[in-house]
């Protein structure tokens, strides 16, 4: 039968949490944006329709191009994160 008392932590190896180096979250965010940017651009262009024209071009092409621009910005963010991780690792 349970007495309602917590016995506390069990004996064992202590856990030591270490933070991730600065820049890792920039890499994760930039990689996610660079992968999902063109997909959402194609999705938006497909929703808009093939018959609709934007700037004299098919909407699919325009939104896909915008998705590639967003992906380029995400790639730039990831590269900045990589630079920050590498610079942090070189410090003594």
C-alpha positions in Angstrom: 0.0 0.0 0.0 1.3 3.5 -0.9 2.1 5.8 1.9 2.0 9.0 -0.2 5.7 9.8 0.5 8.1 10.5 -2.3 11.3 8.5 -1.7 13.3 11.1 -3.6 15.8 10.5 -6.4 17.4 7.1 -6.7 21.1 6.6 -6.4 22.9 6.7 -9.7 25.0 8.7 -11.9 24.3 12.5 -11.8 23.1 14.2 -14.9 25.0 17.2 -16.1 23.2 19.3 -18.7 25.4 21.3 -21.0 24.0 24.1 -23.2 24.4 24.0 -27.0 27.0 26.3 -28.5 25.8 29.7 -29.7 24.6 29.5 -33.3 23.0 26.0 -33.2 19.5 27.4 -33.1 20.3 29.7 -36.1 21.4 26.6 -38.0 18.2 24.7 -37.2 16.0 27.7 -38.0 17.8 28.5 -41.2 17.8 24.9 -42.4 14.0 24.6 -41.7 13.2 27.9 -43.5 15.4 26.9 -46.5 13.7 23.6 -46.9 10.1 24.8 -46.4 10.3 28.1 -48.3 10.0 26.7 -51.8 7.4 24.2 -50.7 5.2 26.9 -49.3 5.8 29.0 -52.4 4.7 26.2 -54.7 1.7 25.6 -52.4 0.7 29.2 -52.5 1.1 29.3 -56.3 -1.0 26.2 -56.7 -3.8 27.6 -54.5 -3.8 30.8 -56.5 -4.2 28.7 -59.7 -2.5 28.2 -63.0 -4.9 30.5 -64.9 -4.3 33.5 -62.7 -1.5 35.8 -63.8 0.7 37.9 -61.5 3.1 40.4 -63.1 2.4 38.9 -66.5 3.5 35.4 -65.4 1.8 32.3 -64.1 1.2 32.5 -60.3 2.9 29.2 -59.7 6.2 30.6 -61.1 6.0 33.9 -59.2 5.3 32.3 -55.8 7.9 29.6 -56.4 10.4 32.3 -57.1 9.4 34.1 -53.9 9.8 30.8 -52.1 13.3 30.4 -53.4 14.1 33.9 -52.2 12.9 33.0 -48.7 15.0 29.8 -48.9 18.0 31.9 -49.7 17.4 34.0 -46.7 17.1 30.8 -44.6 20.4 29.5 -46.1 22.0 32.8 -45.2 20.8 32.5 -41.6 22.1 28.9 -41.4 25.5 30.0 -42.7 25.6 32.8 -40.0 24.9 30.1 -37.4 27.6 27.9 -38.8 30.1 30.8 -38.7 29.1 31.5 -35.1 29.6 27.8 -34.0 33.0 27.6 -35.7 34.2 30.9 -34.1 33.0 29.8 -30.7 34.8 26.5 -31.1 38.2 28.1 -31.8 38.3 30.1 -28.5 40.4 28.6 -25.8 
